[in-house]
Amino acid sequence: MPLFNFNNIKIAGMACAMPSNITKTETFKDLFGTEEVDKFMLMTGITQTRRTSKHQTAADLGYTAAEKLLQHKNIDRSEIGALIFGTHSPDYRRPASAFIIHKRLGLSIDTAVFDISLGCSAMVYGIQALASMMASSNIKKALLIVGDTAGKTTNPLDRASIMLIGEASVAILLEKTEESTPIVSLMRSDGNGYRYLIVPAGGYRNLEASHENEICHDGIERNLHNSMMQGTSVFTFTISDIPKLMKDFWQLTNTTVDDYDCFAFHQANLYILQQIAKKLKIPPEKMPLTLSKFGNTSGASPIVTLCDAFGEVEEKELNTLFCAFGVGLSWGAFSAKINTSDILPIIEDDTYFEEGVINSMKEL
């Protein structure tokens, strides 16, 4: 199994940006009914989410988080040797959105830049990919940016998802160090579940896909350009495969629950996290939650949670175990030590890259 170990690379900083626009879950009662919404809030723990405006993208929020992080750490931008953007919500079909962020941050042309097309697992896979690049090169500092605006592809009548989705982006600074600060990661994938979480249209498989709504097997109205989730299949996957991954990780690293100060998990929904924690005997005080305030923010959610929980606390070191899982199917975990002084509090931002809004071919 793919177990990675990086001995002299550390997480030197992290930041999170999200829009100020708050959507209260209870406002959906007029659309879906009081009983349906109350049941949803009880199961998921979500009472509100954040949503971007029409032209604001995950790359906009990622730029804001990265800019604040570079300023806070007083980083010379010429030292950034790589930038990876993990998202399923790119600005365009091409080029990769990482290039837009690269331009806006004013990074060097000697920076390796690309997107990773992943959703909820983008952060754990991104750390592994970026650390691998650094370990085999002279790159001393690098940026991982992760974010999604999944609400933009969710049908407004989809009671299974529209209340679930929050939107945010995060930036993580990786840095080579002389200290022994290992990052250990374990990755898994199962393409047999590619239909469990899918937006069927928008790619090149079906360029003329219909925008006409139709009733799906779960009785919900959607079209091919909307997100579709097979809830039962996803639930079965998370409560079986994720605990197995964690137990395998502990066995391979010769660690236990007691060795970690914090468990930063993907914020899927409250019931799923409670079931995972119960199976793994993770104390509730070691697993911070942000679902009630921000909803499911896809791949950004573990860092959103850390920024919310530790962005303004006194300096201390956290031995943290990260775990994320979702679309693909894709899941993974990694461990790292983080100083809370390197965790920025959550940033609110509603700006967007106006130059990037292209309404006519004559503008090019």
C-alpha positions in Angstrom: 0.0 0.0 0.0 1.3 3.6 -0.8 2.7 4.8 2.6 4.8 7.9 2.2 7.3 9.3 4.8 8.9 12.8 4.5 11.3 13.5 7.3 12.4 17.1 6.8 9.4 18.9 5.5 6.9 20.7 7.7 3.6 22.5 7.5 4.9 26.1 8.2 1.5 27.9 7.9 -2.1 27.6 7.0 -4.9 30.1 6.2 -8.6 29.9 5.2 -10.8 32.3 3.3 -14.6 32.1 2.9 -17.4 34.4 1.7 -19.3 36.5 4.2 -22.7 35.4 2.8 -24.4 33.1 5.3 -27.3 30.8 4.3 -29.3 29.7 7.3 -30.5 26.1 7.0 -33.9 26.9 8.5 -34.7 29.2 5.5 -35.2 26.0 3.5 -38.3 25.1 5.5 -40.6 26.9 3.1 -39.1 24.9 0.3 -38.7 21.4 1.8 -41.0 21.6 4.9 -40.2 21.9 8.6 -39.9 18.2 9.3 -37.5 17.5 6.5 -35.2 20.4 7.4 -35.2 19.7 11.1 -34.3 16.0 10.4 -31.5 17.2 8.1 -30.1 19.5 10.8 -30.2 16.7 13.4 -28.4 14.2 11.2 -25.8 16.5 9.7 -25.3 19.1 12.4 -25.5 21.9 9.8 -27.4 25.0 10.8 -25.8 27.4 8.2 -23.3 27.5 5.4 -21.3 30.1 3.4 -21.9 30.7 -0.4 -19.9 32.6 -3.0 -21.4 35.2 -5.3 -22.0 34.7 -9.0 -18.5 35.3 -10.2 -16.5 34.5 -7.1 -14.6 31.2 -7.4 -12.6 28.8 -5.3 -9.4 30.3 -6.9 -10.4 33.7 -5.6 -10.7 32.5 -2.1 -7.5 30.5 -2.5 -5.7 33.6 -3.6 -6.9 35.5 -0.6 -5.9 32.8 1.8 -2.4 32.4 0.2 -1.8 36.2 0.0 -2.6 36.6 3.8 -0.4 33.6 4.6 2.6 34.9 2.6 2.2 38.3 4.3 1.8 36.8 7.8 4.9 34.6 7.3 6.9 37.4 5.6 7.8 35.0 2.7 9.9 36.1 -0.2 7.8 35.1 -3.1 10.8 34.2 -5.2 11.3 31.3 -2.7 8.0 29.6 -3.6 9.1 26.7 -5.9 5.8 25.0 -6.5 2.1 25.8 -6.3 -0.6 23.1 -6.5 -4.4 23.9 -6.6 -6.7 21.0 -5.6 -10.3 21.6 -6.8 -13.3 20.3 -8.7 -14.4 23.9 -9.3 -11.9 25.4 -11.7 -12.3 28.9 -13.2 -12.2 27.5 -16.8 -11.9 24.2 -18.6 -8.5 25.4 -19.5 -6.0 26.7 -18.4 -5.6 25.3 -14.9 -6.7 27.7 -12.2 -3.4 27.4 -10.5 -2.0 29.7 -13.2 -4.5 32.4 -12.3 -3.4 32.2 -8.7 0.2 32.2 -9.7 -0.3 35.5 -11.7 -2.2 37.2 -8.9 0.3 36.2 -6.2 3.2 37.5 -8.3 5.2 34.3 -8.1 8.4 33.6 -10.1 8.4 31.9 -13.5 10.6 29.3 -11.9 7.6 28.0 -10.0 6.1 24.6 -10.9 2.3 25.1 -11.1 -0.6 22.8 -11.8 -4.1 21.7 -10.7 -5.2 18.4 -9.0 -8.7 17.4 -10.0 -9.9 16.1 -6.7 -12.7 17.1 -4.3 -12.9 16.1 -0.6 -9.6 14.3 -0.6 -7.7 17.1 -2.4 -5.9 18.3 0.7 -4.4 15.0 1.8 -3.4 14.0 -1.8 -2.1 17.5 -2.4 0.2 17.3 0.6 1.6 14.0 -0.5 2.2 15.3 -4.1 3.8 18.6 -3.0 6.0 16.9 -0.4 7.1 14.4 -2.9 8.1 17.2 -5.3 10.1 18.9 -2.6 11.8 15.8 -1.4 13.2 15.1 -4.8 14.2 18.7 -5.7 15.8 21.9 -4.5 12.4 23.4 -3.7 12.5 24.9 -0.2 9.0 26.4 0.1 5.8 25.5 -1.7 2.1 26.3 -1.6 -0.9 24.0 -1.6 -4.3 25.6 -2.2 -7.5 23.6 -1.9 -11.1 24.7 -2.4 -14.4 24.2 -4.0 -17.6 26.0 -4.8 -19.8 22.9 -5.1 -23.0 24.9 -4.5 -22.8 26.3 -8.0 -23.4 22.8 -9.5 -26.0 21.7 -7.0 -29.7 21.9 -8.1 -31.5 24.3 -5.8 -34.3 21.7 -5.4 -31.9 19.0 -4.3 -32.8 18.5 -0.6 -30.0 15.9 -0.2 -27.2 18.4 -1.0 -28.2 22.0 -1.3 -28.3 22.4 2.5 -25.1 20.5 3.0 -22.7 22.4 0.8 -20.5 25.2 2.2 -17.8 27.0 0.2 -14.3 28.0 1.2 -10.6 27.7 0.2 -7.5 27.2 2.2 -3.7 27.7 1.7 -1.0 25.6 3.2 2.7 26.5 3.2 5.2 23.6 3.2 8.8 24.3 4.0 12.0 22.2 4.2 13.6 22.1 7.6 16.7 20.8 9.3 14.5 19.5 12.2 13.1 16.0 12.2 9.4 16.7 11.6 8.0 13.8 9.7 4.9 13.9 7.5 3.5 10.4 7.0 0.7 9.7 4.6 -1.4 6.8 3.4 -3.5 7.0 0.2 -6.3 4.8 -1.2 -8.6 4.9 -4.2 -11.5 2.9 -5.7 -12.7 3.9 -9.2 -15.6 1.5 -8.9 -17.3 4.2 -7.0 -16.9 6.9 -9.7 -20.7 7.3 -10.0 -21.3 7.7 -6.2 -20.5 11.4 -6.4 -20.6 12.9 -9.9 -21.5 15.8 -12.1 -22.2 13.9 -15.4 -22.0 16.9 -17.8 -19.4 19.7 -18.1 -16.5 17.6 -19.4 -15.7 16.2 -22.8 -17.7 12.9 -22.6 -21.0 14.6 -23.5 -20.4 18.1 -24.8 -24.1 18.6 -25.7 -25.6 17.2 -22.4 -29.2 18.4 -21.8 -29.9 21.1 -19.2 -33.5 19.7 -18.8 -34.4 18.6 -15.3 -35.6 15.1 -14.7 -36.7 13.1 -11.7 -33.9 10.9 -10.3 -34.1 7.5 -8.6 -34.3 9.2 -5.2 -37.3 11.3 -6.3 -35.2 14.6 -6.5 -35.2 16.8 -9.6 -31.8 17.4 -11.2 -30.2 17.7 -14.6 -26.9 16.4 -16.0 -25.0 19.5 -15.0 -25.9 19.1 -11.4 -24.1 17.2 -8.6 -25.5 13.8 -7.9 -24.7 11.8 -4.8 -25.7 8.2 -4.1 -26.2 8.7 -0.4 -26.5 5.1 0.8 -23.3 4.0 -1.1 -21.3 7.0 0.2 -22.5 6.4 3.8 -21.5 2.7 3.6 -18.1 3.6 2.2 -17.3 6.1 4.8 -18.3 4.1 7.9 -16.4 1.0 6.7 -13.4 2.0 4.6 -12.4 5.1 6.7 -12.0 3.3 10.0 -10.1 0.5 8.2 -7.7 3.1 6.7 -7.1 4.7 10.1 -6.4 1.3 11.8 -4.0 0.4 9.0 -2.3 3.8 9.4 -1.8 3.3 13.1 -0.4 -0.3 12.6 2.0 0.9 9.9 3.2 3.9 11.9 3.2 2.0 15.3 0.9 4.7 16.8 -2.5 4.8 18.5 -5.3 7.3 19.2 -3.4 8.5 22.3 -0.4 9.7 20.3 -2.4 12.5 18.6 -3.6 15.8 20.0 -6.0 16.6 17.3 -7.9 14.7 14.6 -8.7 17.0 11.6 -11.2 15.1 9.6 -13.2 16.0 6.5 -16.4 17.5 7.7 -18.8 15.2 5.8 -21.7 15.3 8.2 -22.2 15.0 11.9 -23.6 11.5 11.9 -20.8 10.0 9.8 -18.1 11.6 11.9 -19.8 10.4 15.1 -19.9 6.8 13.7 -16.2 7.0 12.6 -15.1 8.4 16.0 -17.1 5.8 17.8 -15.5 2.9 15.9 -12.0 4.4 16.4 -12.6 5.4 20.0 -11.5 9.0 19.3 -12.4 11.3 22.2 -14.8 14.1 21.1 -12.5 16.8 22.5 -9.8 15.7 20.1 -12.0 16.0 17.0 -13.1 19.6 16.4 -16.2 20.1 14.3 -17.3 23.1 12.2 -20.3 21.6 10.4 -22.8 23.7 12.3 -21.2 27.0 11.1 -19.8 26.2 7.7 -21.3 23.0 6.4 -19.4 20.6 4.2 -16.6 22.6 2.6 -15.2 19.7 0.6 -11.4 19.4 0.5 -10.8 22.6 2.5 -12.8 21.3 5.5 -10.0 19.9 7.7 -8.0 23.2 7.5 -11.2 25.2 7.9 -11.7 23.3 11.1 -8.2 24.0 12.4 -8.3 27.7 11.5 -11.6 28.0 13.4 -10.5 26.0 16.4 -6.9 27.2 16.8 -6.5 30.4 14.7 -6.5 32.6 17.8 -5.2 30.4 20.6 -1.8 30.6 22.4 1.2 29.0 20.9 1.4 25.2 21.3 2.4 22.2 19.1 -0.3 19.9 17.9 0.5 16.3 16.7 -2.3 16.2 14.2 -3.8 13.3 12.2 -5.7 14.4 9.0 -8.2 12.3 7.2 -10.3 13.1 4.1 -12.5 11.0 1.8 -14.9 11.5 -1.0 -15.4 11.7 -4.8 -13.5 9.2 -6.9 -13.7 7.3 -4.6 -10.6 8.7 -3.0 -9.5 8.7 0.6 -6.3 9.1 2.7 -4.7 10.2 5.9 -1.5 11.9 7.0 0.1 13.0 10.3 2.1 16.2 10.9 3.1 18.4 13.8 1.7 21.9 13.6 2.4 25.0 15.7 -0.8 27.0 16.4 1.1 30.2 15.9 1.2 29.2 12.2 -2.6 28.8 12.0 -4.4 32.0 10.9 -7.9 32.8 12.0 -10.6 32.5 9.3 -10.7 35.3 6.7 -13.9 36.6 5.2 -13.6 37.9 1.6 -16.1 38.6 -1.2 -13.8 39.9 -3.8 -13.2 38.2 -7.2 -10.8 38.5 -10.1 -12.8 40.9 -12.3 -10.2 40.6 -15.1 -11.0 36.9 -15.3 -14.7 37.3 -16.2 -14.7 37.0 -20.0 -18.1 37.7 -21.6 -17.0 37.9 -25.2 -14.4 36.4 -27.5 -13.6 39.9 -28.6 -12.1 40.5 -25.1 -9.3 38.0 -25.8 
